[in-house]
């Protein structure tokens, strides 16, 4: 007897993957740009390291706060929608049956079958059925503010550690090249990994992230060199 192979879908990874990729990408890019800008302005090695470490801490806290506020707003909206749906189920249960059945008719079921499905699902879990099929809220995609905030902060710090460590370990005469190269390689790896996990073309993900990363670091280094020359 053949064992049934369990299907592996990617939707369960959407929430944490988005936050983790965004955090790590921002950590590498913003911190590397900051470090390169200070270095291009002829900053001392100690100043470069301080700038990198300060960028790591400030960026991680900023990502955590921003992600928490954003996702919490989504969670509040979901909670309000569920409360409204709960009230409608109490005051107009027959109407909610018809509404759910109409949704299934729009998705291709014939009216009789749609009514049977709606009746059975609502008998099992009326609020869950409406949350999923009317509001698009499910346990897999439910907003989780704390999880998103911690994931963003941790991933930003992990990404930012790359250029900071490169600045700390590379000899002073090759630090600029080392920071740029290691950061771009890390961005390329991250772009490919995110694309692969998400089911998108890996090459396109690598090119996209690397191009914008190189552009951002180049512009920031140029600004630093300009101000360094002016000073």
Secondary structure, DSSP 8 states (H G I E B T S, - for coil): ---------SGGGHHHHHHHHHHHHHHHHHHHHHHHHHHHTT--HHHHHHHHHHHHHHHHHHHHHHHHHHHHHHHHHHHHHHHHHHHHHHH-HHHHHHHHHHHHHHTT--HHHHHHHHHHHHHHHHHHHHHHHTS---TTT---HHHHHHHHHHHHHHHHHHHHHHHHHS-GGGHHHHHHHHHHHHHHHHHHHHHHHHTS-HHHHHHHHHHHHHHHHHHHHHHHHHHHHH-
